Amino acid sequence: MLWWVAALAWTVVIFLLSTRAFGLMWSSNVLWRILTHLPLSVSDRTLLDINLFIRKLAHVGEYAILAPLLYCLVRPSAENGWHPRSAFTALLAGAVYAASDEIHQLFVPGRQASVLDWALDVAGVVCGISAIYLWARLFPREEHQESRQE
């Protein structure tokens, strides 16, 4: 139940970040306010480039967080560790949700759908799933270690 709540809550966050309220102007204003407190002088073009880079990186980050939530949601409940089928299911679910999010943006004034953004979202899912795989390899469960030693 916890994984359902966590995954649903995070998809709501992603959905809200795809609304007009969190568009390019919002992130530009936030970035500008941050930069005014630093001893830096940047041109408007540089500010725009930094903003776009951060926004694209946010796509990866949002979905890198979603991926482990989806993975834990679909893995066999009594088992920890690496499950390739669960990883594939989480990857597929993340890619489908990312596509639905881009389609949602087609209907939001001031926003647009982008295949590049979808690809960045899927890259984030891959990063999140890869982190689970690496964790399982670096920190295998004790039962697996004992069976390997015998």
C-alpha positions in Angstrom: 0.0 0.0 0.0 2.9 2.4 0.8 4.4 2.0 -2.6 1.0 2.8 -4.2 0.7 6.0 -2.2 4.3 7.0 -2.8 4.1 6.4 -6.6 0.7 8.1 -6.9 1.9 11.1 -4.9 5.0 11.4 -7.1 3.0 11.2 -10.3 0.8 14.0 -9.0 3.9 16.1 -8.4 5.1 15.4 -11.9 1.6 16.3 -13.3 1.6 19.6 -11.3 5.1 20.5 -12.6 3.7 20.1 -16.1 1.1 22.8 -15.6 1.4 26.4 -16.8 2.2 27.6 -13.3 5.6 25.9 -13.5 6.5 26.9 -17.0 9.6 28.5 -18.4 8.8 31.9 -16.9 8.4 30.5 -13.4 11.8 28.7 -13.5 13.4 31.8 -15.1 12.2 34.0 -12.2 13.4 31.5 -9.6 16.8 31.2 -11.3 17.1 35.0 -11.6 16.3 35.4 -7.9 19.0 32.9 -6.9 21.6 34.5 -9.2 21.0 38.0 -7.8 22.3 36.8 -4.5 25.5 35.5 -6.0 28.5 37.7 -7.1 27.9 36.8 -10.7 27.0 38.7 -13.8 25.3 36.7 -16.5 23.8 37.8 -19.8 20.1 37.1 -20.6 21.2 34.5 -23.1 23.3 32.7 -20.5 20.4 32.8 -18.0 18.2 31.3 -20.6 20.7 28.5 -21.4 21.2 27.7 -17.7 17.4 27.7 -17.2 16.9 25.3 -20.1 19.7 23.0 -18.9 18.2 22.9 -15.4 14.7 22.2 -16.8 16.0 19.3 -19.0 18.0 17.9 -16.0 14.7 18.1 -14.0 13.1 15.8 -16.5 15.7 13.2 -15.8 15.5 13.7 -12.0 11.8 13.5 -11.8 11.7 10.2 -13.5 14.8 8.8 -11.8 12.8 9.2 -8.5 9.7 7.7 -10.1 11.5 4.6 -11.3 12.3 3.0 -7.9 8.8 3.8 -6.7 7.4 1.9 -9.7 9.9 -0.9 -9.3 9.0 -1.4 -5.6 5.3 -1.3 -6.6 5.5 -4.1 -9.1 8.2 -6.4 -7.6 7.1 -9.5 -5.7 6.1 -8.3 -2.3 8.0 -10.9 -0.3 11.3 -10.5 -2.1 14.0 -7.9 -2.1 16.9 -7.7 -4.5 17.0 -7.5 -8.3 14.1 -8.7 -10.4 14.5 -8.2 -14.2 10.8 -8.6 -14.9 9.9 -5.9 -12.3 12.6 -3.6 -13.8 11.1 -4.1 -17.3 7.6 -3.4 -16.0 8.7 -0.3 -14.1 10.6 0.9 -17.2 7.5 0.4 -19.4 5.2 2.0 -16.9 7.6 5.0 -16.5 7.8 5.4 -20.3 4.0 5.3 -20.7 3.5 7.8 -17.9 6.1 10.1 -19.5 4.3 9.9 -22.8 1.0 10.7 -21.1 2.6 13.7 -19.4 3.9 15.0 -22.7 0.4 14.5 -24.2 -1.1 16.4 -21.2 1.2 19.4 -22.1 -0.4 19.6 -25.5 -3.5 20.9 -23.8 -1.8 23.3 -21.4 -1.5 26.9 -22.6 2.1 28.0 -22.7 3.5 24.4 -22.6 4.3 22.0 -25.5 4.9 18.3 -25.9 8.4 17.3 -26.8 9.9 14.0 -28.0 13.2 15.2 -26.5 11.5 15.7 -23.1 10.0 12.2 -23.3 13.4 10.7 -24.1 14.9 12.6 -21.1 12.1 11.2 -18.9 12.8 7.7 -20.1 16.5 8.3 -19.5 15.6 9.2 -16.0 13.6 6.0 -15.6 16.7 4.0 -16.9 18.9 5.9 -14.3 16.5 5.0 -11.5 16.3 1.4 -12.5 20.1 1.2 -13.0 20.5 2.6 -9.4 18.4 -0.3 -8.1 20.4 -2.8 -10.1 23.7 -1.4 -8.8 22.4 -1.3 -5.2 21.4 -5.0 -5.5 24.8 -5.9 -6.9 26.8 -3.9 -4.4 24.7 -4.9 -1.4 23.4 -8.4 -2.1 21.0 -10.0 0.4 22.6 -12.2 3.0 20.7 -15.3 1.9 22.3 -15.0 -1.6 25.8 -14.6 0.0 25.3 -17.7 2.1 24.1 -19.8 -0.8 27.1 -18.6 -2.9 29.6 -19.7 -0.2 28.1 -23.2 0.1 
